Amino acid sequence: MRRMRGIMRSVILLGLLAFLLVGAAGLVLAVPTPPTNVYPLASSSRQLPDVSTTFIDAVGGNVTEINIDALTITKSWQGYYGNVTGNIHLDDAGNNSFYVWGNATTLSGEIYASRNSTIQWMTINCSTGAQRAAEETYLTQSPSDGDSVTNTFNWTNHPSFLVGMQNITSDSCFSTNIYVNGSAQNASFYQMLLADTYSNIVYTTLIEDDQYAYNGQRADFQLIVGESEKPGNLGPSTYYFFVEIN
């Protein structure tokens, strides 16, 4: 009987240990991961300057009121957009698949981009005002610049979402919305400014399956990241991408 009780205790302890190990592994793995691959579909494009010249005749003795409308290309931001494909795996540490759930008809989740490849995902949260200001300094901006981080991520309007085990509640992070069909809007393509405990900025956007993008084409995500092309701080900067599919 005593021997049987000992065996039962061993079985219970082993079962508890296995439960704890599985739970710990789940906590470690339940974070955004790098994409399997990134496929650039076309070369980058940008607004081309108008080669024509606007002129007004000057007449000695005249004083003329004129209004000027101009377009200047930002030197602080890079835009990305495209589609997302993927599936959900149950794999071991050797990437051996125990079970794979195939491509869903509608994907959801998030796309993340950061200049740091080792984000502390367990501490991720909305960026603070100080962290937003530090990103502005990195981009050699001042808050009064028209395209500054402050003026870009200038309100808090977004749905709630999960980053690994961390719940980001709605309307809590500095955010913006990327354009749709060439126009400003606030109902889709939300982008949030997150940071970890080491103040690593993480540009974050929600996956929105097959929606109209800035150019009228269909896309699953649109994302802008900070990149300074000002004199004395010329890029490019390397960004690391992470994906979380729900």
Secondary structure, DSSP 8 states (H G I E B T S, - for coil): -HHHHHHHHHHHHHHHHHHHHHHHHHHHHSS-B--S-----S---------S-------TT-------------SSEEEEEE-----EEEE-TT--EEEEE---SS-EEEEEEES-S---GGG-EE--HHHHHHHHHHTT--TTSTT-HHHHS-B-----EEETTEEE-TT-S-EEE--BTTB--SSS-EEEEEE-TT--EEEEEEEETTEE-TTSSEESEEEEEE---STTS------EEEEEE-
